[in-house]
Amino acid sequence: VLGWVWFMFLIVVQLLSGCLLNIFLTKANYAVQDSYFVSISAAFLVIIMNAGALMFRWHNIPRNARLVPNTKLFLLAVLLSGYSLLAVYSTPHTPGLIQAILSVNVLQVPLGLFIAVVFLRQRYPWGVWLSLGLIMAGMGVGLYSQLKSGSVTTLPHSNLPRWFWSLLYGLAAPLLTLAIVYADETMAALPAPTSALWMQFRLACWTAVILLVMAPLDFIPSFGSTTPSKFFANEKRAFLCFLALESGCQAPWPCHCDVAFLNIFMTAVMNFLSSTTLISIVNEANALYLFVVSTVTTPMIALAFSTDFLMAPWPSQPLDGLAFLSMGILLVGMFGYAYVDYRQQKEKAEQAQQTPISI
C-alpha cells in the first residue's frame, strides 16, 4: 500500500511540475529579458537543490546505485542542454497552446512511430494510425488557431515571425525524446537501480558546463539578446534584476525585476521535481504510466496559460473555440494510442505465457 501511495505521489508531482515548468519559464523570460541568463541561473540552482537533497540522503544511497558512466551522462547532458536552450529562447515568443501541443508529451507519438516504421521496419494495427491521424489533426487545428492573423497579441515583440519560434520550440521535443529514451536504456543497462538524486546531480553539473560553453549562441542576431562586447554588461544587468536591485530594462516588453527571482527559482524547482520524478517513475514502472501522465499534462499547460492568477502580472492567453476543439481531438487521439498500445502489450504477455517451454 505504501508503495502505491508513493507512486501516486510521484505521478501528482510529475503532473504539476510538468505543467508549471512552462509557466514559470515563460514568466522568467518576461521578467529578466535575457534567455541565456535564465537558462544558466536555473541550471546552477538545480545543482544547489540536488546537492542539498544529497546531503540528507547520501548515507542511504548504496555504492552500486551511484555507478553511472561519465560518458553516458555527458551525452545525455548534451541532449538536455540543446533542449534547454531551444526551449528557453523560444518560450517567451510561443503561445501557451502551441507550447502544449508541440511539447514532447505530444510529439513523442509521431516521432516514435516514424523511427519505428522507417528504421526498425515495424508494423502497427489500424488503431495506431487512426490515433496518429487524430493527434495530427488536433495539432493542426491548434496551430491554426494560434498562428492565424490577430491571434494571441499578448506576446513580446520579436523581429522573427511567430511561426519561426513555434518551429524552434517544436525542434526541442526530439532532443528531449532522445534524452528520455537514452536515459531509460542507460538505467536498464546498469547492474543495479541507480539513485535518481545522484544521477540528476551529476547530470545537472554536466549540463551547466555545456551551457557555459554554449554562451556564444546568445550573440546570434534576432535570436540572442546581446553582442560579444555587451555580453558581460548584459549578464550583470540580468543578475541585478534577478536580485531585485535593478528597477527595470529598456525593452518593448516591460521587465518585472520584483518577481524575477521568484520565477527563476520556481523554474529551477519545477525542473528539479520534474526530472527527479521522471527518473523515479521510469525506475518503478513501465513507459505507459509516463505516457498517460504526459497526456494529462498537455491540456493542463494550455489551461494554465489562460489563467490570470498563474500568468500575473502579465496578461493571460485566453483560449478560443478552436483551441478547445484542438485539445479535445488531441486527447482522444493520445488516449486511443495508449489504449491500443496497452492491448498490444497485454496480448504479447498472454502469448508469452501460452508458449510451451522446450526442455
N, C-alpha and C positions, 0 to 999 in steps of 0.2 A: 504493500500500500504506500509506504513512504517513497519507494522508487517511482511510482506513478505520480505521486504528488510533486516530487522534484522534477520529473519530466514535464508535467503540465506547467510548472512554474517557468521552466526554460522556454516552453512554447510561448507563454504570455509575454515574457521579456523580449523574446525574438520578434514578436509581433509589434510591440510598442516601440522598441528601439529601431526596427527596420522602417517604421513609419515616420517617427520623429526625427530620424537622422537627416532625411531630406529637408525637413522644415528648418531645423537649426543650421544646417549647412548653407541653405539659401539665405537665411537671415544674417548669418555671419558674414557672408559676402556683401550683403547690403550694408551692414554696419561699418565694415572696415574699408571697403572698396579696394581690396588687394587680395586677389585669389591665392597668390603664392604664399603670402603670409598666413592665410587661413589654413592652407594645407600643411605647411611646415610646423606651425604652432600646435595644430591639432595632433600631429604625429608625435611631437615631444610630450604633449600632455598625456597621450595614450601610453607612452613609455613610463611616465611617472606613475600612472594609475596601475599599470601592470607590476611595476617594481614594488609599490605599496602593498598590493594584494599578495605578491610572492613572499614578502617579509612575514606575513602571518601564516602562510601555507607551506613554506619551504620545507619544514621538518616533516610534513606529511606526504611529500612527493618522493616516491621511490626513485632510486638512481636510474633504473631501466625505463622510467617514464620521462626521462629528460633526453633520451637518445634520439635526436633529430639531426641528420647531417646538415652542415652549414651550406653545402652546395644546393641542396633541395630548398632550404629556407631562402637562399639568395634568389633562386629562380622564381620562387613564389612571391618574394618581395618585389621583384621586377614587374611581375604581372599586376600586383596590387598598387604599386606606385604609378604605373601607367593608367590604371583605372582611376586612382585618386585624382591625378592631375586633370584628366579629361572631365571627370565629374565635377570637380571643384570649379574649374574655369567656366563650364557651361551652365551650371545650375542657376546662376542669377539671371540668365537670359532665356531660360527654358521654362515654359509654363508648367504648373504643378501636374496637370493631367498628362502632359507629354512625359514628365519625369516618371509618372506611374506606368504608362503603357510602353515606354521604351526602357524600362528597368530590366535588370537581369531576371526578375520574377516572371516576366512575360516572354522575353526574347530567348530564354533558355529552351523553350519548346521548339521554335523553328530552327534555332542553331543546332540543338541536339539532333533533330531529325535530319537536317542537312548533312551533318557529319556521319550519322549512322547509315544513311542511304547512299551517299556519294563515295565515302571512303571505306565503310565496313560492309557495304552491299547487303544491308539488312532489309527485310520486308515487313510491312505492318498491315494490320487489318483496316477495313474501310472506316471504322470508327475513329482511328487516329487521324486520318486525313480529313474527315468531317470536322473533328475538333480543331485541327490546324486551320481549316478554312474559316471557322467561326472566329478564331483568335486573330487571324489576319484581317478579317472584316471589321472586328472591333477596333483593332489598331488603326485601320484606315478611316473609320468614322471619327475616332478621337483626334487623329492628326488633322483631319479636315476642319473639325470644329475649332481647333486652336490656331491653325495656320492661315485660316481664311482672313480676308481683309477686315480690319477693325476689331478682331478678337483679342482679348486679354491685353488691354492697353496699360496695365499697371506694372510693367516691367521696365528696368532701367534701359536707357538708350544704348545702342551699340552700332558701330559702323558696319558690322556684319549682319546679314539678314537672320531672322529667327530660325529659318529652316536650317541654316548652317549650324547654329548652336544646338538645335534639336538633333541633327545628324551626329554632331560631335558627342552629345550625351548618349546617343544610341550606340556609338562605336565603343563606349566604355564597357557596355554589357558583355561583349565577347571576352574581354580581358578578365572580368570578374568570374565569368563562367569557367574559363580555363583554370583560373586560380582555385575555384572550388573543387573542380574535378581533380586537379593536380594535388591539392591538399588531401582529398579523400584517398587517392591512390597512395600518397606518401604515408599516411597513417595506417592504411591497410597493410603496407609492406613492412611496417615496423614489428619487431619481435614482441612488443608489449604495448598496450594502450598508452599514448602519450598524454602528458599533462596539458590541458588547454591553456592554462595560465603561462606555463613555461614556454610553450610554443608561441603564444601570442606575444610574449615579451621579446623573445629573440627576433620574431618577425617584425615587430614594431621598430626595433633598433635598426635592422637592415633597411626597412622602408624609409626611415628618417635619413639615413646616409644616402640612399639613392635620390631622395627628393632634394637634398643639398646639392648633389652633382647636377641635377636637372634644372638648377636655377636659371641658366641662360634661356630656357623656354619662355620666361617672363619678358624677354626682350622682343618677342615677335610682334610686329605692329598689328594693331587691332585685336590681337589675341591676348597678349600680356598687358601689364599695367604700368610699365616703366621702360627706361632705356639703360644701357650699361652705366652711363655717367651718373644717373639719378637713382640707381638701384638701392644703394645703402641709405640714402636720404629718404627714399620712399618706404623702406622697411622700418626705419626709425620712426617715421610718422605713424605707420600702422601699429608699431609696438606701443607708442604713446597713446594711440587711440584705444588699443587693447586694454591698457591700464587706466583708461578714462582720464588721461592727462592732456588729451587733445580735444579741443572744443568741436572740431568738425573738419571737413575737407572740401576742396573745390571740385565738385563733380556734378553731373546732371542729376544723379540720384542722391538725395541727401544722406550723409553719414549719420550714424547714431552711436557715438562712442560710449554713451552711457549704458548701452546694452551689448557692447562688443564682447566684453569678457564673458558675460553670461552665455551668449550664443556660441562662441568658440569653445568654451568649456563644455557646454552641453553637447556640441558636435562630437567632441572627444569622448564624452561619457557614452553617448549612443553608439559611437563606433566601437568602443571597448566592449560594451554589452552585446552588441550585435555579433561581433567577431567571436567573442568567447562562447556565447550560447550556440552559435552556429557550429563551432568545433565540437562542443559537448553533445549537440543533437546528432551530428554525424557519427560520433563515437558510440552513442547509445541506441540509435535507431537507424532505419533504412531511409533512402532518399525520398520515399513517398511522403513521409511526415513533413519533411522540409519543403517539399513542393506544395503541399496543402497550405502550410503556413505562409509561404511566399504568395500564394494565390489570394489569400485573405488580405494580405498586406497591400496589394495593388489598389483596390478601391479606397482603402484607408488613407493612402498617401494623397490621392486626388481630393478626398473629402477634407483632409487636414488643411490643404492649401485654400480651401473655400471657407474656412472658419476664421472669423475676425479675431477671436481670442488667441488662437495659435499664431496668427500672422502679425499681430500688433507688435510695434507701432506702424507697420507698413500695411497698405491695403490688401485685402484678401482677393482671391481669384475665383469669383462665382462660377458655378458650372451651369451650362445651358442644357436643353433637352437632348441635344446630340451627344453631349458628354455623358449623361446618364445612360443613353442608349448604348454608347461605346462600352461603358463599364458592364452593362448587363450582358452584351454579346460576349465580351471577354471572359466573364465569369462562367457562362455556360460552356464556352469552348474549353477553358482550362480545367474545370471540374469534370467535363466529359473526357478529356485526355487523361486525367488522373484515374477516373473510373475504369477506362479501357486498360490502362497500364496495370491497375490492381488486378483486374480479371486475368490478364496475361500472366502475371506473377503467380497468381493462385493456381492457374491451370498447369504451369510449369512445375510448381511444387507438388501437385497431385500426380502428375505424370512421373516425377522422380520417385515418389513413394510407391507407385504401382509397378515400376520397372523391376523385374526379378534380378537378384544379385547372383552372378555366376561364381561358383566356387572352383 
